[in-house]
């Protein structure tokens, strides 16, 4: 299926596909509580936002407030939505940003390994 809307396909999110606000759990869950996607990967949407290495583009209003791409106010791209997020956040293409400091239970990162 080319360019699916969500990690599981084009069907709309529900409480059986990912941990997001509709599940009513209100907290992160253990890995693999929800089914994997077509590649066998778990939790590619929902549970916690995935903090990625990409820096969120800096705009002039943030620079005016004293932020810069290298400073402590830098923001990074996050993807995938979280346990408290909306359906739109679960979309494959959706991105948001999070400060590089100030971690919380709704943002995490993914560890990957090559098992060849």
N, C-alpha and C positions, 0 to 999 in steps of 0.2 A: 504494500500500500504506500504510494508516494506521499510524502509530506503529511503525515497524520496530525490532527489537531492536538491530541494528547498522547502520552507515552503508550497507551493501550490501544489507540486507534481514534476514530472520530466520534464514538459514542460519548454522550455527555457524562461528566463526573457524577458519581453517586457514592454512598458510604461504603460500598464494597470494593472500590477501586483504589482508594488512596486515603490517607489520614489528612483531612482538611476540615473546615468548620462544620460541614454537614455530618461528620461522624459523631459529633458531640463529645468526643473524648477530651478535648481541651489540653492535651499534653502530647509530647513525642511518644512513640511506641517503639518496640523492638523491631529490628530489621526483619523483613519477610513476613510481617503480619498480613500484608496484602499481596495479591498475586503478582508475579513478575511480568515484565513486558515481553514482547515477541523475541527479544534477544536474551531473555533469561535474567535481566537486571531488575533488582527490586528497588522500590521507593524512588523512582525517577521523578515522581511528582508527589507533593504533600510531605507530611511528617515534619521535616525542617527544611528551610531554605538552604540551598547549596551555595556556599561562599566560594567564588571562583577567583582565579588570579587576575582576571581582567580588571583594570581600573576604570571606574565610571567616568565618562568624559566630564571635565571641569568646565563650568560655564562662568561667565563674567560676574554674575551675582555672587557666586561662592568665592571667587577671588577677591571681590570687594569686601567680603566678610572675613578675610584673612586666611582662607583655605588655599592650599596648593596641592598639586598632584603628588608631591613627595612628603608632605607634612602629615601631622597626626589627624588632620581632618579629611584626609583622602577617603574616598568611597570606592567600594569594589562592587562588581556585578554580583548579584545573587539570582538564582534561578530555581524553579520547581515548586514554589509555594510552601506553605507550612500548615501545621495542624490548626492554626487559627485563620488561615487565609480563605479567600473566595475562589470560586470555580475558575475565574479568569487567570488566576495565578498559576494554575496547573497546566496551562497551555505550553506546548513545547517551545514556542517562540517568545513567550513572555519573559521579560527581564526587569529587575528592579535594582536598587542599590542599597548598600549598608555601610556604615562607617567602618574604617579599618580598626577601630577600637570600640569597646562597649559591647562585647559579646552577650548573647542572651540564649535562652533555651529554644528559641525559634529559628536559629541560624546555626548551621554546622558545615562540615566539609565531607567530601567523599574520598575514601582511600581506595586506590585501585592497584591491582597486581596483574602481572602477566603470568598466567599459569601454564605456559608452554613447557 
